[in-house]
Every structure is written in structure tokens, then in C-alpha cells.
Amino acid sequence: MAMINNLYPPIVPDTMPAFIRTKTCRIYFSLPTFNSLADVNKNIQLSIVNQRTNQSALDISKYPSGIKIVNSLGGPDPEINGDYNYYIEINPNDLSNG
């Protein structure tokens, strides 16, 4: 018997504040009701797109595919009330200079 494990995308707010690219940024999200923390805590695939150029905002020398693999997520953040209390961090050295 085959075991099927479907992963559903995280739920993100429809707007997020801008961030300063010289400081670490946190992207907050909520887990879908169909997945547990154990389902997503192994590897998270992250892509960031520059709205001006529609190109990857990640450093292409570190992430040639335009995808960063995050090995663990933060959270739940005790400072955040509500559903969007899990987060991943983007460091300034993850981003391209362009």
C-alpha cells in the first residue's frame, strides 16, 4: 500500500511590510490545516522575486536555481498573536546586489 503525503503551501498575509536589505528579514506565515509542523520542518523551498525586474532576488552564485532551501523554520514566535506566527529568515547575504 502506497502512502501519500500531500504538502500544501503556507498561508501568508496579503500584505507584508517592506524590509531593509542590509538587515535580516523575517517572513511570517501560517501552516495550512492539512499539514503539521513535522511535515514542513524538514526543508522549505523559498523563492523571492524582485517586483521591478521579475527576476530572482536571491544571489545567483549561491542559489543558481533561484531557490533557497531552508532547513528549519522559526516559530511559533511568542511575540506574535494570531495565525501568522511561524517565520523564515532572509539574510542580507542571501540577496543579489541588483
Summary of the structure (lengths in Angstrom):
residues: 98
radius of gyration: 14.7
end to end distance: 49.6
largest distance: 50.1
contacts: 198
relative contact order: 0.27
helix: 7%
strand: 23%
